[in-house]
Amino acid sequence: MPCRILTLQSEAQWPLLGDMLAGRYDPDDAVEPVVRDILAAVRSKGDEALAEYTRRFDCPDFTPALLHVTSEEVAQAVASVPADDIAIIRQAADNIRSFHEAQKERSWFVTHDDGTILGQKVTPVDRAGLYVPGGKGGDTPLLSSLLMNAIPAQVAGVTSITVASPPRPDGTLNPHLLAAAHILGITDIIRAGSAWAVAAFAFGTQTIAPVDVIAGPGNIFVTTAKRMVQGRVAIDMIAGPSEILILADATARPDWVAADMLSQAEHDPLASSILVTTEPALAEAVTAELERQLATLPRADIARKALADWAAVVVVPDMDVAVAIANRVAPEHLEVLTAQPWELAGSLRHAGALFLGPYSPEPLGDYFAGPNHVLPTMGTARFSSALSVQTFCKRTSIIAASRAFAERNADAVARLARLEGLEAHARSAASRNSQQ
């Protein structure tokens, strides 16, 4: 059997599933000292440190002169990518841009009768640094990560965007990745990976300007580096391994459910795939389908380990319990494969993204539909949201008080300040009261 089967009679039995998932939350304490040394090296040595780490881990002949991708290299890459692939990337980019355009916030102001104006000014950050993993040996570049991170930054109005990705052993970047950057109009591309790329974004180097926001997925070294520089710069989120939870009733097709579970299990041995269903027959059929589909899956070894360690088929008595369990998990991706999925949408409170109905498989959102695929994991959907245009914006409060407002409220402000023992605050406010 590829994964365990649990029977939960009520939400009170949630710990049977929660305890199983708890092991995914354990950090690797050995990583932090290594990352701290990398951050320090890049901060002090700049480009030379980037080249040194790149020689050690990615490209043996790398030099600082190779850090920046040239326009000629981009042009050659674009010319080498099939026209059909270019068209697909453009369509995906258009869909993503259309969705994120709807997220744009606008500055706003309210005017009081006495002439006081209060408001909020929305401003994009000046610079964003986007990390794009190179994929296996640089041959499976995460094009979707570039699109999902760059387009919200562009819609927000960020004028300076730098992309970093680790080079292949010969020093090149995958041409599809460069073609995607070209389609987006991004020209500042550096060959650097892992924690040293994050360090370059955070601190800057001789040829790389520091950024205000770092976004993009990565391994434990990238994630740890982002966590350690947070505060000096903003980051998108601390993301963990991929995860999916599927709510299904008797209308769900077992082969589709299994395929969707495997779409996450193939990501990472720590990926979690959970089915919660009211139908014992579906539970048995899905486990059989998982085994059948694993037989021909190229990444079967990864998927098998993920299923064995972190997957579960959970049988519950009714959909109310299923919804309660889903809210407890607060998964990154939540598919609803039921006869009336919209009836459950309102009660499903905690998820990175909802996929409603049988024709909304998770990969559709990963690549093409438009909503962002950079989503909260590890239960953090209880309090956090998908990467968005807002990730690259900041909000500034505006206070333009009238003379009447300042005079009328001077004594109240002074009293509050004195209650806190801040006499200079009190005198500042009181000085605006012409009646004194």
Secondary structure, DSSP 8 states (H G I E B T S, - for coil): --SEEEE-SSGGGTHHHHHHHGGGG---TTHHHHHHHHHHHHHHHTHHHHHHHHHHHT-TT--GGGSB--HHHHHHHHHHS-HHHHHHHHHHHHHHHHHHHTT----EEEE-TTS-EEEEEEEE-SEEEEE----GGGSS--HHHHHHHHHHHHHHT--EEEEEE---TTS---HHHHHHHHHHT--EEEE--HHHHHHHHHH--SSS---SEEE----HHHHHHHHHHBTTBEES----S-EEEEEE-TTS-HHHHHHHHHHHHTT-TT-EEEEEES-HHHHHHHHHHHHHHHTT-TTHHHHHHHHHHH-EEEE-SSHHHHHHHHHHH--SEEEEESSSTHHHHTT----SEEEESTT--HHHHHHTSSS------TTGGGT-----GGGGEEEEEEEE--HHHHHHHHHHHHHHHHHTT-HHHHHHHHTT-TT-
